[in-house]
């Protein structure tokens, strides 16, 4: 039971992180949603619309990072558990930073008319961001497994519940 629960938490976290990457890649916008606007090849509507920044989706790693300070207190970590929690928290912050970098790159390209950057030059930073995100995600998962192994049953239940809550209803999202 212990091993299957650990796997379930790991698979859930990994799935949510991958979903966040997909959301960041596509920005929550449907392709073709600009059809019929009648202005330019990008289909921008009224002139004022192009100046309005697109609302970017919050990455799951950011939601988890926001939850960790209060979770640390509520878990009442032992001295042995503290360093493992610190390592997991640091790695989740790194993962969130990488996700923000990628979102900034994507957002920058959305506001470019295509004349200043070649397509091959656009994809390289995105590819590098994706590789960095994959590595950071892998390390976060490894640190989570280390921490999870040190938590007692009640701490695990609380950890699982709070991470799920953070992903369902992120702090600072509303």
C-alpha positions in Angstrom: 0.0 0.0 0.0 2.8 2.4 0.9 4.6 1.9 -2.4 1.4 2.2 -4.5 0.5 5.5 -2.7 3.9 6.9 -3.3 3.7 6.0 -7.0 0.2 7.5 -7.2 1.5 10.8 -5.7 4.5 10.8 -8.1 2.4 10.0 -11.1 -0.2 12.7 -10.2 2.5 15.3 -9.7 4.3 14.3 -12.9 1.0 14.4 -14.9 0.1 17.9 -13.5 3.6 19.2 -14.3 3.3 17.9 -17.9 -0.2 19.4 -18.2 1.2 22.7 -17.0 3.9 22.5 -19.7 1.2 21.9 -22.4 -0.9 24.7 -21.0 2.1 27.0 -21.1 2.9 25.9 -24.7 -0.5 26.6 -26.1 -1.5 29.4 -23.7 -5.1 28.2 -23.2 -6.0 29.7 -26.6 -7.7 27.8 -29.4 -6.1 27.8 -32.8 -8.2 29.5 -35.3 -10.0 31.6 -32.6 -8.9 34.7 -34.5 -10.6 33.8 -37.7 -13.0 36.3 -39.1 -11.5 39.3 -37.4 -10.4 40.6 -40.8 -7.2 42.3 -39.8 -3.8 41.0 -40.9 -2.4 37.5 -41.1 -2.5 37.1 -37.3 -6.2 38.0 -37.2 -5.9 40.6 -34.5 -9.2 42.3 -34.0 -9.5 45.9 -33.1 -6.3 47.9 -32.8 -6.6 48.1 -29.0 -6.7 44.3 -28.7 -3.1 43.8 -29.7 -1.8 46.0 -26.8 -3.8 44.0 -24.3 -1.5 41.3 -22.7 -2.7 37.7 -22.9 -3.6 36.1 -19.6 -1.1 33.4 -19.0 -2.1 30.2 -17.2 -0.4 29.6 -13.9 2.0 26.6 -14.0 1.3 23.8 -11.5 4.7 24.2 -10.1 4.0 27.8 -9.1 0.8 26.7 -7.2 2.8 24.1 -5.3 5.6 26.6 -4.5 3.0 29.0 -3.0 1.7 26.3 -0.8 5.0 25.1 0.6 5.8 27.7 3.3 2.5 27.1 5.2 2.7 23.4 4.5 6.2 23.3 6.1 4.7 24.7 9.3 1.7 22.5 9.3 3.6 19.3 8.8 5.6 19.9 12.0 8.8 18.5 10.4 11.4 16.7 12.5 15.0 17.8 12.3 15.6 14.8 10.0 12.8 15.8 7.6 13.7 19.5 7.3 16.6 19.1 4.9 14.6 16.9 2.6 11.7 19.4 2.6 14.3 22.2 1.9 15.6 20.2 -1.1 12.2 19.6 -2.5 11.2 23.2 -2.0 14.3 24.5 -3.7 13.8 22.2 -6.6 10.1 23.2 -7.0 11.2 26.9 -7.0 13.7 26.1 -9.8 11.0 24.3 -11.7 8.6 27.3 -11.4 11.4 29.6 -12.5 12.0 27.5 -15.6 8.3 27.5 -16.4 8.2 31.3 -16.0 11.1 31.7 -18.4 9.4 29.7 -21.0 6.1 31.6 -20.6 8.1 34.9 -21.0 9.7 33.6 -24.2 6.3 32.5 -25.6 4.7 35.8 -24.6 7.5 37.7 -26.3 7.0 35.9 -29.5 3.2 36.6 -29.4 3.9 40.3 -29.4 6.4 40.1 -32.2 5.2 40.7 -35.8 7.6 38.1 -37.1 10.0 40.5 -38.7 12.6 40.7 -36.0 13.3 37.0 -35.2 13.7 34.0 -37.5 11.6 30.9 -36.8 14.7 28.8 -36.2 15.9 31.3 -33.6 12.5 31.2 -31.9 12.5 27.5 -31.4 16.0 27.2 -29.9 15.1 29.0 -26.7 11.8 27.1 -26.4 13.6 23.8 -26.9 16.2 24.7 -24.3 13.4 25.8 -21.9 11.7 22.4 -22.4 14.9 20.5 -21.7 15.5 22.6 -18.6 12.0 22.0 -17.5 12.3 18.2 -18.0 15.5 18.1 -15.9 14.0 20.3 -13.2 10.8 18.2 -13.1 12.8 15.0 -12.8 14.9 16.4 -10.0 11.7 17.7 -8.2 10.2 14.2 -8.4 13.4 12.6 -7.0 13.4 15.1 -4.1 9.7 14.5 -3.5 10.4 10.7 -3.2 13.1 11.4 -0.7 10.9 13.6 1.4 7.9 11.4 1.1 9.9 8.4 2.4 10.7 10.4 5.6 7.1 11.5 6.3 4.9 9.5 8.6 1.4 8.4 7.6 -0.4 11.5 8.9 2.1 13.9 7.3 1.8 12.1 4.0 -2.0 12.4 4.1 -1.8 16.1 4.9 0.9 16.6 2.2 -1.2 14.8 -0.4 -4.3 16.8 0.5 -2.6 20.2 0.5 -0.8 19.6 -2.8 -4.1 18.5 -4.4 -5.8 21.6 -3.0 -3.0 23.8 -4.3 -3.5 22.5 -7.8 -7.3 22.6 -7.7 -7.5 26.1 -6.2 -4.1 27.9 -6.4 -3.2 30.7 -4.0 -3.0 34.0 -5.6 -5.0 33.0 -8.7 -8.1 34.9 -8.0 
